[in-house]
Amino acid sequence: MGNAYTHLTDEELLRFADGELSPRQIAGVNTHLTSCWDCRTRLRQLEDTIVDFVRVHHDTLDPQLPPVAGPRALLKARLTESAVSARQESWLPSFQRAFPLRKLAYLGALLLVAALVTAIVSLSSPTTGGRTVRAIPDPRLTPGATRPVNANDVCTVSYSDDARLLPASIQHRVLQEYGVAGAQTQGYELDYLISPQLGGTDDISNLWPEPDSATGWNADAKDALEGRLHQLVCQGKINLATAQRDLATDWISAYKQYFHTDRPIQPL
């Protein structure tokens, strides 16, 4: 610890404010603070900043947001790094006067707010295990899979499009791949990317948990698109490969193209 002629580092003040020092170290810091105006001032700035953080967290932030331990640790690491650099570079005393501890703390607060905004955005959609499950599946997990059929096959034979009839083991694998578990399954419906009536298979690479989206881009809209594509294929207006590609690439864009609308048509 520093003496009356050696200022305490920002790291030491942080640890003192957080109660991370031993009783002997705490006594040493208290002794130093009684004779060092500079360190007392920096400690007061640090404590004021912590109070500001606590007030913002408790008064204005959604209690469902994740804890701020990570961003706070990042702020602490940045302050510590700044203190170490100050001892190594001869020109930094003037920099420290221009950018005191409070300003550095506010910079950290901005980083914290950015992290919280990201968390708020992620909470607006169903998320699982750090991955957001959207109306369009992850192409790395669900690129789509087809069986060797032609237009005549899909237009003369009836196939079930209800993925909920698949074996429980397959359904579980799909949900596990996307990190959906427990109560979260209530917000999803297992679906085919390329429907069986258009040549899609029961392979896990052709399945994904489709979220029940409040925007209308859900299983009902996709079923309507599959019906339209099946009709066009059987009428010879588009080929089967085109219908399969449009479903696998971006079924929402395909819906807008084939129904000539930017919004899903609500069923009657």
TARAGI-V255899 format. One record per run of one state. SS is the DSSP state (h for helix, s for strand, l for the rest). FROM is the first residue (numbers start at 1). LEN is the number of residues. Records with the same first field share a line. If there is no record, write none. Layout:
SS->FROM-LEN / FROM-LEN
//
This chain:
l->1-9 / 18-5 / 34-3 / 61-8 / 89-3 / 99-2 / 124-3 / 129-2 / 133-13 / 147-4 / 157-6 / 166-2 / 178-4 / 193-3 / 199-1 / 201-3 / 212-7 / 235-5 / 260-9
h->10-8 / 23-11 / 37-24 / 69-20 / 92-7 / 101-23 / 151-6 / 163-3 / 168-10 / 182-6 / 196-3 / 204-3 / 219-16 / 240-20
s->127-2 / 131-2 / 146-1 / 188-5 / 200-1 / 207-5
//
